[in-house]
Amino acid sequence: MVGLARPRTFRDVALIFLGAAAMHFCTSFLGPFADHSSSIIVKTQVSSRFDAGQPNVFAPPQDHDAHNHAAHVDPAPAPVPAPVKQPDPAPARDQRQEPAQELIKPPTDLPQTVDTSHTIPETTILSHAPGWTVFRNIYMSNGTMYIVTSRPSSFPEIEMITSTGLPAENTPENIAQRMPTSEDMAFLTPQEAQDRWGGDEGKLEKNRIWSVPGNTFIINEPSQFLDHYYHFCAEWLFGAWAFWQGAWKAIVSPESAAKTTAPPVHRAIFANAGAHGWRDRPGFNSYVFRSAFPALTVEVMEDWDDRIIATSSPTAPQRAWHFDTVLFSDRSASFRGPICGSQTQRIAAEATEHMRKAGNLTKLWWEPVRRAVLRFAGVDERTMDLGVKADQVLAAGTRMQPGAADSTRATSGLYDSDIVITYISRQASRRHLLDPDHAALVEALQAMCTKHGWELNVVEAEKLSKEQQLAIAARTTVMLGVHGNGLTHLIMMPVTPVSTVIEIFYPQGFAHDYHWTAHALGMRHFAIWNDTYHTYPNEPQVNYPDGFQGTEIPVYAPTVVQVIEERIAGKHPL
């Protein structure tokens, strides 16, 4: 039922007039004091500032106070037309002036996205080592990574940044095939970029560029090594995290070692590896990656191909993806570096040594990843703190004379009950000890641990869950075993003054894998050849003799016991 309209009275008119007058009064006189903190303000202005004669690789600010961080972006100068790219060898370069320095925002902030609708920001480099490069404002179109710059000569050689992404073989033909061309990475001037992707301002068109905001890891290598626990976690991830931390001069303090001041990582793109190409058979790669970076988005080769196809239509105007901040890694490019290529054969070495020499890595740089994984696995805080607490004990100057009642704590910062010896047994796998030598080693380790009140774990990894394996590694002081994948768990050990990795080789054999990683974390490594041992600085050369991969590897148990007891007693300091 619809009500009948009532005629307005003088009283109604007066009330309406008074209400309108009150609203006008409030707006006119109280408006300036209103709180507009919830307003959305979009700032699209960008600027370009260059200093003549400076390189394009620049460092972040020294100030790590999150409240003092700000951000701005580096745009491109006004564009002019340019010819279309043709595939040929790496392009020639000239001198570039340094752009305005990018300031770091606190990692808790959402990433600020550059507005590419009407500007094309120039590419800059935050940090570079062979195979490891942190870019700002890099582009991809039709499978080619583009560096937009007016001064390309200030950038590193393209072959030290990227490759064709093919699997590696040690042949002259394959080495040549992995050398990059302009199809893999190329330079564009701002004018060329505008000619390719720019909109017609006269028609109010936007640029044909679609931004991928935030921080991205692009991994330009095939699954050849990525699907292995050591090569993924202890080599690629190890190097990527070191370089990311160092590029931002991140701080990890002992008081809160699970936290870092480095910006968060939002996505990882495996450009040449499929969904199973970065996963190992036991499942540790995905377990570590997901637990360390729970909000991370992962794209694989098929997703990268989607991006390529979307920007490769011959009947449509050229288009590009814009990546705000990228850590670009490439295995082949790392092997072209002096450290990886001729010294360690470990791609992470180029990343960690570069940042260590620059003074950009704190002692606890790996702890945020380690603790995130261990916390996910259910490890308690006291266990995760073993390394930090041991350092604090020694820093307090509580050393005692050898033979004192608490001499273990004086040299290691640990009580005898905290000393954990973990033997990774490979007797059920290829490459293992002679059965009698294995039995003698277990017996000798049991006697040694009983004598000193230490804990012993003889681990057959295939019989334990991931959580059980990680819980043991998180407590381990000395890890030993035949050269093999199980020793990768050393990346989850606490780094104490006596943390040690003992690797048993077939006599005359040696490999850098666990030796290099142990040293990079600040642990002592010993190579055992039956009844002799080798450690820094008297380390053997890399060698794979007949028997290296066999089932008849000898070991003299008393030698292993001697190394462990001497190390805990402080006779082999770093």
C-alpha positions as CSV (number, residue, x, y, z in Angstrom):
1,M,0.0,0.0,0.0
2,V,1.4,3.4,-1.0
3,G,1.0,6.2,1.5
4,L,-0.4,9.6,0.5
5,A,1.9,12.5,0.2
6,R,1.6,15.1,3.0
7,P,1.9,18.8,2.1
8,R,5.0,20.5,3.5
9,T,4.3,22.8,6.5
10,F,6.3,26.0,7.4
11,R,8.0,23.9,10.1
12,D,9.3,21.4,7.5
13,V,10.8,24.2,5.3
14,A,12.5,25.8,8.3
15,L,14.1,22.5,9.4
16,I,15.5,21.9,5.8
17,F,16.9,25.4,5.7
18,L,18.6,25.1,9.1
19,G,20.2,21.7,8.1
20,A,21.6,23.0,4.9
21,A,23.0,26.0,6.7
22,A,24.7,23.8,9.3
23,M,26.3,21.6,6.6
24,H,27.7,24.7,4.8
25,F,29.1,26.0,8.1
26,C,30.9,22.7,8.8
27,T,32.3,22.4,5.3
28,S,33.6,25.9,5.1
29,F,35.2,26.3,8.6
30,L,36.0,22.8,9.8
31,G,37.1,21.2,6.4
32,P,40.8,22.2,6.7
33,F,41.0,20.2,10.0
34,A,39.5,17.0,8.7
35,D,41.6,13.8,8.6
36,H,42.2,12.5,5.0
37,S,44.6,9.8,6.0
38,S,42.4,7.2,4.3
39,S,42.5,8.9,1.0
40,I,44.2,7.1,-1.9
41,I,46.9,9.2,-3.6
42,V,48.5,7.9,-6.7
43,K,51.8,9.5,-7.6
44,T,52.8,8.9,-11.2
45,Q,55.5,11.6,-11.6
46,V,59.0,10.3,-12.4
47,S,62.2,12.0,-13.0
48,S,65.5,11.2,-14.6
49,R,68.8,12.5,-13.1
50,F,72.2,11.6,-14.3
51,D,75.7,12.4,-13.2
52,A,78.3,12.4,-16.0
53,G,80.9,9.7,-16.2
54,Q,79.5,7.4,-13.5
55,P,78.8,3.6,-14.0
56,N,75.4,2.2,-13.9
57,V,76.0,-0.2,-11.0
58,F,75.2,1.6,-7.8
59,A,74.8,0.7,-4.1
60,P,71.8,1.1,-1.8
61,P,72.0,3.6,1.0
62,Q,73.9,2.8,4.2
63,D,71.0,3.7,6.5
64,H,69.1,0.5,7.6
65,D,66.6,2.4,9.8
66,A,63.3,1.3,8.3
67,H,61.7,4.6,9.2
68,N,64.2,6.5,7.1
69,H,63.7,4.5,3.9
70,A,61.9,6.1,0.9
71,A,61.6,5.2,-2.7
72,H,61.6,6.8,-6.1
73,V,62.2,5.6,-9.7
74,D,64.4,6.4,-12.6
75,P,62.5,7.2,-15.8
76,A,63.7,7.5,-19.3
77,P,64.4,10.6,-21.3
78,A,62.1,11.8,-24.2
79,P,61.9,9.1,-26.9
80,V,62.6,9.2,-30.6
81,P,61.9,6.5,-33.3
82,A,64.4,3.6,-33.7
83,P,64.8,0.5,-36.0
84,V,63.4,-2.9,-35.1
85,K,65.8,-5.3,-33.4
86,Q,67.5,-8.0,-35.5
87,P,69.1,-11.1,-33.9
88,D,72.9,-10.7,-33.8
89,P,75.7,-11.0,-31.3
90,A,75.7,-9.0,-28.1
91,P,75.3,-5.3,-29.0
92,A,78.0,-2.6,-28.9
93,R,77.9,-0.2,-26.0
94,D,78.9,3.3,-25.1
95,Q,79.3,5.4,-21.9
96,R,76.3,5.8,-19.6
97,Q,75.7,8.4,-16.8
98,E,74.6,7.2,-13.4
99,P,70.9,7.5,-12.7
100,A,69.4,8.8,-9.5
101,Q,70.0,6.3,-6.6
102,E,67.1,4.1,-5.6
103,L,66.3,4.1,-1.9
104,I,65.2,1.0,-0.1
105,K,61.7,0.7,1.4
106,P,61.1,-1.3,4.6
107,P,60.3,-4.9,3.7
108,T,56.9,-4.6,5.4
109,D,55.7,-2.1,2.8
110,L,53.9,-3.1,-0.3
111,P,56.1,-2.6,-3.4
112,Q,55.7,0.7,-5.2
113,T,55.0,0.1,-8.9
114,V,56.3,2.4,-11.5
115,D,53.6,3.8,-13.7
116,T,54.6,2.7,-17.3
117,S,51.5,4.1,-18.9
118,H,53.2,7.1,-20.2
119,T,56.9,6.7,-19.2
120,I,59.5,4.0,-19.9
121,P,61.9,4.0,-16.9
122,E,65.5,3.2,-17.8
123,T,67.1,0.0,-16.5
124,T,69.6,0.3,-13.7
125,I,71.7,-2.3,-11.8
126,L,71.8,-2.4,-8.0
127,S,74.5,-5.1,-7.9
128,H,76.3,-7.5,-10.2
129,A,78.7,-10.5,-10.1
130,P,79.1,-13.1,-12.8
131,G,75.8,-14.9,-13.1
132,W,74.1,-12.8,-10.5
133,T,72.5,-9.4,-11.3
134,V,69.9,-7.3,-9.5
135,F,68.1,-5.1,-12.0
136,R,65.6,-2.3,-11.6
137,N,63.2,-1.8,-14.5
138,I,64.1,-4.6,-16.9
139,Y,61.8,-5.6,-19.8
140,M,60.9,-8.8,-21.6
141,S,59.3,-9.1,-25.1
142,N,59.1,-12.2,-27.3
143,G,61.5,-14.0,-25.1
144,T,64.2,-11.4,-25.1
145,M,65.3,-9.5,-21.9
146,Y,65.7,-5.8,-22.7
147,I,67.9,-3.3,-20.9
148,V,66.6,0.2,-21.7
149,T,69.4,2.7,-21.3
150,S,71.0,5.6,-23.0
151,R,74.5,4.5,-21.9
152,P,74.9,0.8,-22.4
153,S,78.7,0.7,-22.0
154,S,78.3,1.1,-18.2
155,F,76.6,-2.3,-18.0
156,P,78.5,-5.6,-17.6
157,E,79.2,-7.7,-20.6
158,I,76.0,-9.6,-21.5
159,E,77.8,-13.0,-21.4
160,M,78.5,-12.3,-17.7
161,I,74.8,-11.9,-17.1
162,T,73.0,-14.5,-19.1
163,S,73.2,-17.4,-21.6
164,T,71.0,-19.3,-24.0
165,G,69.8,-21.4,-21.0
166,L,70.8,-24.7,-22.6
167,P,72.0,-27.7,-20.5
168,A,75.8,-27.6,-20.0
169,E,78.3,-30.0,-21.5
170,N,82.0,-29.6,-21.3
171,T,82.6,-29.5,-25.1
172,P,83.7,-26.5,-27.3
173,E,80.5,-26.8,-29.3
174,N,78.2,-26.7,-26.3
175,I,80.1,-23.8,-24.7
176,A,79.6,-21.8,-27.9
177,Q,75.9,-22.7,-28.0
178,R,75.4,-21.3,-24.5
179,M,76.9,-17.9,-25.4
180,P,74.1,-15.3,-25.4
181,T,73.0,-13.3,-28.5
182,S,70.7,-10.4,-28.9
183,E,67.9,-12.9,-28.9
184,D,68.6,-13.6,-25.2
185,M,69.3,-10.1,-23.9
186,A,69.7,-6.8,-25.8
187,F,70.0,-3.1,-25.2
188,L,67.5,-0.5,-26.3
189,T,67.8,3.2,-26.2
190,P,64.9,5.0,-24.6
191,Q,63.9,6.2,-28.1
192,E,64.0,2.6,-29.4
193,A,61.8,1.5,-26.5
194,Q,59.3,4.2,-27.1
195,D,59.2,3.4,-30.8
196,R,58.5,-0.3,-30.0
197,W,56.1,0.0,-27.1
198,G,55.1,3.6,-26.8
199,G,51.5,4.8,-27.1
200,D,50.4,7.7,-29.3
201,E,50.0,10.7,-26.9
202,G,48.1,12.6,-29.5
203,K,45.4,9.8,-29.4
204,L,45.7,9.6,-25.6
205,E,47.1,6.0,-25.9
206,K,49.0,4.4,-23.1
207,N,52.3,2.5,-23.6
208,R,52.0,-1.1,-24.5
209,I,53.9,-2.2,-21.4
210,W,52.4,-4.3,-18.6
211,S,54.2,-4.1,-15.2
212,V,55.0,-7.1,-12.9
213,P,55.3,-5.4,-9.6
214,G,57.4,-6.3,-6.6
215,N,60.6,-8.4,-6.4
216,T,61.2,-11.3,-8.7
217,F,63.9,-14.0,-9.0
218,I,64.4,-15.1,-12.6
219,I,66.3,-18.3,-12.8
220,N,67.7,-18.8,-16.3
221,E,69.0,-22.4,-16.1
222,P,67.5,-25.8,-17.1
223,S,66.5,-28.6,-14.8
224,Q,69.9,-30.2,-15.3
225,F,71.0,-29.3,-11.8
226,L,67.9,-27.7,-10.3
227,D,66.3,-31.0,-9.6
228,H,69.0,-32.0,-7.1
229,Y,68.7,-31.1,-3.4
230,Y,72.3,-29.9,-3.1
231,H,72.4,-27.9,-6.3
232,F,69.0,-26.2,-5.7
233,C,69.2,-25.5,-2.0
234,A,72.9,-25.4,-1.1
235,E,74.0,-23.8,-4.4
236,W,71.3,-21.8,-6.2
237,L,69.1,-20.8,-3.3
238,F,72.2,-20.3,-1.1
239,G,73.7,-18.0,-3.7
240,A,70.5,-16.2,-4.5
241,W,69.8,-15.4,-0.8
242,A,73.4,-14.2,-0.2
243,F,73.3,-11.9,-3.3
244,W,69.8,-10.6,-2.4
245,Q,70.8,-9.9,1.2
246,G,74.1,-8.3,0.1
247,A,72.5,-6.1,-2.6
248,W,70.4,-4.4,0.0
249,K,73.1,-4.5,2.7
250,A,70.6,-6.3,4.9
251,I,71.1,-6.6,8.6
252,V,70.4,-9.8,10.6
253,S,70.9,-9.3,14.3
254,P,71.6,-12.1,16.9
255,E,68.6,-10.8,18.9
256,S,66.2,-11.5,16.1
257,A,68.1,-13.8,13.7
258,A,64.9,-14.9,11.9
259,K,64.4,-11.4,10.5
260,T,66.1,-9.5,7.8
261,T,65.9,-5.9,6.6
262,A,66.1,-7.0,3.0
263,P,62.9,-6.5,0.9
264,P,60.7,-9.6,0.5
265,V,60.7,-11.8,-2.5
266,H,57.3,-12.0,-4.3
267,R,57.9,-14.5,-7.1
268,A,60.3,-16.9,-8.6
269,I,60.3,-17.7,-12.4
270,F,62.1,-20.8,-13.6
271,A,62.4,-19.8,-17.2
272,N,63.9,-23.1,-18.5
273,A,62.5,-25.6,-16.0
274,G,59.1,-27.1,-15.9
275,A,56.9,-27.8,-12.8
276,H,59.0,-31.0,-12.0
277,G,62.2,-29.5,-13.3
278,W,63.1,-27.7,-10.0
279,R,61.8,-30.4,-7.6
280,D,64.1,-33.2,-6.4
281,R,63.0,-36.8,-5.9
282,P,63.0,-36.7,-2.0
283,G,61.0,-33.5,-2.1
284,F,63.3,-31.3,-0.1
285,N,63.6,-28.5,-2.7
286,S,59.9,-27.6,-2.6
287,Y,59.8,-28.2,1.2
288,V,62.6,-25.7,1.8
289,F,61.5,-23.2,-0.8
290,R,57.8,-23.1,0.4
291,S,58.6,-23.0,4.1
292,A,61.3,-20.3,3.7
293,F,59.1,-18.2,1.4
294,P,55.4,-19.1,2.2
295,A,53.9,-16.2,0.2
296,L,56.1,-16.8,-2.9
297,T,54.5,-17.3,-6.3
298,V,56.3,-19.8,-8.5
299,E,56.1,-19.6,-12.3
300,V,57.8,-22.3,-14.5
301,M,58.8,-22.7,-18.1
302,E,55.2,-23.1,-19.3
303,D,54.2,-19.8,-17.6
304,W,57.3,-18.0,-19.1
305,D,56.3,-19.3,-22.5
306,D,52.8,-17.8,-21.9
307,R,54.5,-14.4,-21.4
308,I,56.6,-14.9,-24.5
309,I,53.6,-15.9,-26.7
310,A,51.6,-13.0,-25.4
311,T,54.2,-10.5,-26.6
312,S,55.0,-12.2,-29.9
313,S,51.9,-11.8,-32.1
314,P,53.0,-10.7,-35.6
315,T,49.6,-9.1,-36.3
316,A,49.6,-6.9,-33.1
317,P,51.7,-3.9,-32.1
318,Q,54.8,-4.9,-30.1
319,R,54.3,-5.3,-26.4
320,A,56.5,-5.9,-23.3
321,W,56.5,-7.0,-19.7
322,H,58.1,-4.6,-17.3
323,F,59.7,-6.2,-14.1
324,D,60.2,-3.7,-11.3
325,T,63.0,-5.4,-9.4
326,V,64.7,-8.6,-10.6
327,L,67.5,-10.9,-9.3
328,F,68.5,-12.6,-12.5
329,S,70.7,-15.7,-12.1
330,D,72.4,-17.8,-14.8
331,R,74.6,-20.9,-14.2
332,S,76.5,-20.6,-17.4
333,A,77.3,-17.0,-16.8
334,S,78.6,-17.8,-13.3
335,F,81.0,-20.4,-14.7
336,R,82.5,-17.6,-16.9
337,G,83.5,-15.8,-13.6
338,P,87.0,-16.3,-12.1
339,I,85.8,-17.9,-8.8
340,C,83.3,-20.4,-10.0
341,G,84.9,-21.2,-13.3
342,S,88.5,-21.8,-12.2
343,Q,88.4,-22.3,-8.4
344,T,85.2,-23.7,-6.9
345,Q,82.8,-24.8,-9.7
346,R,80.1,-23.5,-7.4
347,I,77.8,-20.8,-8.8
348,A,77.0,-19.6,-5.3
349,A,80.7,-18.7,-4.8
350,E,80.4,-15.8,-7.2
351,A,77.5,-14.4,-5.2
352,T,78.8,-14.9,-1.7
353,E,82.4,-13.9,-2.3
354,H,81.3,-10.7,-4.1
355,M,79.1,-9.7,-1.2
356,R,81.6,-10.8,1.4
357,K,84.4,-8.8,-0.2
358,A,82.1,-5.8,-0.4
359,G,81.4,-6.1,3.3
360,N,77.7,-6.6,2.6
361,L,77.0,-9.9,4.4
362,T,76.5,-10.2,8.1
363,K,77.6,-13.3,9.9
364,L,74.0,-14.5,10.3
365,W,72.9,-13.8,6.7
366,W,71.7,-17.4,6.1
367,E,69.7,-17.6,9.4
368,P,66.4,-16.1,8.2
369,V,66.1,-19.0,5.6
370,R,67.4,-21.6,8.0
371,R,65.1,-20.6,10.8
372,A,62.0,-20.3,8.6
373,V,62.5,-23.9,7.4
374,L,63.3,-25.3,10.9
375,R,60.3,-23.5,12.5
376,F,58.1,-25.0,9.8
377,A,59.5,-28.4,10.7
378,G,58.6,-27.9,14.3
379,V,62.1,-27.2,15.7
380,D,62.1,-25.3,19.0
381,E,63.6,-21.8,19.5
382,R,66.3,-23.0,21.9
383,T,67.6,-25.4,19.4
384,M,67.6,-22.8,16.6
385,D,69.5,-20.5,19.0
386,L,72.4,-22.9,19.7
387,G,74.9,-21.1,17.4
388,V,74.0,-17.6,18.5
389,K,74.2,-18.6,22.2
390,A,77.5,-20.4,21.7
391,D,79.0,-17.3,20.1
392,Q,77.8,-15.2,23.0
393,V,79.4,-17.5,25.6
394,L,82.8,-17.2,23.9
395,A,82.4,-13.4,23.3
396,A,81.9,-13.0,27.1
397,G,85.5,-14.2,27.6
398,T,84.7,-17.2,29.7
399,R,87.6,-19.3,28.4
400,M,89.1,-21.8,30.7
401,Q,92.5,-23.6,30.8
402,P,92.6,-27.0,28.9
403,G,91.6,-29.8,31.2
404,A,89.2,-27.7,33.3
405,A,85.9,-29.3,34.3
406,D,84.0,-27.3,31.7
407,S,86.7,-27.2,29.0
408,T,84.2,-28.2,26.2
409,R,82.1,-25.1,27.0
410,A,85.3,-22.9,27.1
411,T,86.3,-23.9,23.5
412,S,82.9,-24.4,21.9
413,G,80.4,-22.3,23.8
414,L,78.4,-25.5,24.3
415,Y,77.9,-28.0,27.2
416,D,78.8,-31.6,26.6
417,S,75.1,-32.4,26.5
418,D,74.7,-30.0,23.5
419,I,77.4,-31.7,21.4
420,V,75.7,-33.8,18.7
421,I,77.6,-36.1,16.3
422,T,75.6,-37.1,13.3
423,Y,76.8,-39.9,10.9
424,I,74.9,-40.0,7.6
425,S,75.0,-43.6,6.6
426,R,74.9,-44.5,2.9
427,Q,75.1,-48.3,3.3
428,A,71.8,-48.8,1.5
429,S,72.9,-46.5,-1.4
430,R,75.4,-46.5,-4.2
431,R,78.8,-45.0,-3.1
432,H,79.2,-46.3,0.5
433,L,81.8,-47.6,2.9
434,L,83.1,-51.2,3.1
435,D,80.7,-53.0,5.4
436,P,83.4,-53.9,8.1
437,D,84.7,-50.3,8.1
438,H,81.1,-48.9,8.5
439,A,80.5,-51.2,11.5
440,A,83.9,-50.3,13.1
441,L,83.1,-46.6,12.6
442,V,79.7,-46.8,14.3
443,E,81.3,-48.7,17.2
444,A,84.1,-46.1,17.6
445,L,81.6,-43.2,17.5
446,Q,79.4,-44.8,20.1
447,A,82.4,-45.3,22.4
448,M,83.6,-41.8,21.9
449,C,80.2,-40.2,22.6
450,T,79.6,-42.4,25.7
451,K,83.0,-41.3,27.0
452,H,82.3,-37.6,26.6
453,G,78.6,-37.5,27.2
454,W,77.8,-36.4,23.7
455,E,74.8,-37.4,21.6
456,L,75.2,-39.7,18.5
457,N,72.8,-40.1,15.6
458,V,73.4,-42.8,13.0
459,V,71.0,-41.6,10.3
460,E,69.5,-43.6,7.4
461,A,67.7,-40.8,5.8
462,E,65.4,-43.0,3.7
463,K,63.8,-44.2,6.9
464,L,63.1,-40.8,8.4
465,S,60.6,-38.1,7.6
466,K,61.7,-34.7,6.5
467,E,60.9,-33.2,9.9
468,Q,62.9,-35.9,11.7
469,Q,65.9,-35.3,9.4
470,L,65.8,-31.5,9.9
471,A,65.3,-31.8,13.6
472,I,68.6,-33.8,13.8
473,A,70.4,-31.4,11.5
474,A,69.3,-28.5,13.6
475,R,71.1,-29.9,16.7
476,T,74.2,-31.3,14.9
477,T,77.6,-30.1,15.9
478,V,79.6,-32.5,13.7
479,M,78.1,-34.0,10.6
480,L,80.0,-36.8,8.8
481,G,79.5,-39.3,6.0
482,V,80.6,-40.4,2.6
483,H,80.4,-37.8,-0.1
484,G,76.7,-37.6,-1.1
485,N,73.4,-35.7,-1.0
486,G,72.7,-36.3,2.7
487,L,75.5,-33.9,3.6
488,T,73.4,-31.1,2.2
489,H,71.6,-31.0,5.5
490,L,74.7,-29.1,6.7
491,I,72.9,-25.9,5.6
492,M,70.5,-26.5,8.6
493,M,73.2,-27.0,11.2
494,P,73.8,-24.3,13.8
495,V,77.0,-22.4,13.2
496,T,79.0,-22.7,16.4
497,P,82.7,-22.2,17.0
498,V,83.3,-25.9,16.5
499,S,80.7,-26.8,13.8
500,T,82.3,-29.3,11.5
501,V,81.6,-31.3,8.3
502,I,83.7,-34.5,7.8
503,E,83.5,-35.9,4.3
504,I,84.8,-39.4,3.6
505,F,86.2,-39.9,0.1
506,Y,87.7,-42.8,-1.8
507,P,91.4,-42.2,-1.3
508,Q,92.8,-39.5,-3.7
509,G,89.2,-38.3,-4.4
510,F,87.9,-34.8,-3.7
511,A,85.0,-32.5,-4.7
512,H,84.2,-29.0,-3.7
513,D,80.4,-29.4,-3.1
514,Y,80.2,-29.7,0.7
515,H,83.7,-28.4,1.3
516,W,82.8,-25.0,-0.2
517,T,79.4,-24.8,1.4
518,A,80.7,-25.6,4.9
519,H,83.4,-22.9,4.6
520,A,80.9,-20.4,3.2
521,L,78.8,-20.8,6.4
522,G,81.8,-20.6,8.7
523,M,82.4,-24.3,9.5
524,R,85.5,-26.4,9.3
525,H,85.6,-29.1,6.7
526,F,87.8,-32.2,6.8
527,A,88.3,-34.6,3.9
528,I,89.1,-38.2,5.1
529,W,91.2,-40.6,3.0
530,N,91.0,-43.8,4.9
531,D,93.6,-43.1,7.7
532,T,94.6,-39.5,6.8
533,Y,92.7,-36.2,6.8
534,H,93.0,-32.9,4.9
535,T,91.7,-29.6,5.9
536,Y,92.4,-25.9,5.1
537,P,94.9,-24.8,4.0
538,N,96.2,-28.2,2.9
539,E,93.2,-29.2,0.8
540,P,93.5,-31.7,-2.1
541,Q,92.7,-30.9,-5.7
542,V,89.4,-32.0,-7.2
543,N,89.7,-35.6,-8.4
544,Y,87.3,-38.4,-9.3
545,P,89.5,-41.6,-9.3
546,D,88.2,-45.1,-10.1
547,G,86.3,-46.2,-7.0
548,F,85.0,-42.7,-6.2
549,Q,81.4,-43.7,-6.9
550,G,81.9,-47.3,-5.7
551,T,80.8,-49.5,-2.7
552,E,84.3,-50.2,-1.4
553,I,85.3,-46.9,0.2
554,P,87.6,-47.5,3.2
555,V,87.8,-45.5,6.4
556,Y,90.0,-46.0,9.5
557,A,87.7,-45.2,12.4
558,P,90.4,-44.0,14.9
559,T,91.3,-41.2,12.4
560,V,87.7,-39.9,12.4
561,V,87.5,-40.1,16.2
562,Q,90.8,-38.2,16.4
563,V,89.5,-35.4,14.2
564,I,86.3,-35.0,16.1
565,E,87.9,-34.9,19.5
566,E,90.6,-32.5,18.5
567,R,88.0,-30.2,16.8
568,I,85.7,-30.1,19.9
569,A,88.8,-29.4,22.0
570,G,89.6,-26.4,19.9
571,K,92.7,-27.7,18.2
572,H,91.5,-26.8,14.7
573,P,90.1,-23.3,14.9
574,L,88.8,-21.5,11.8
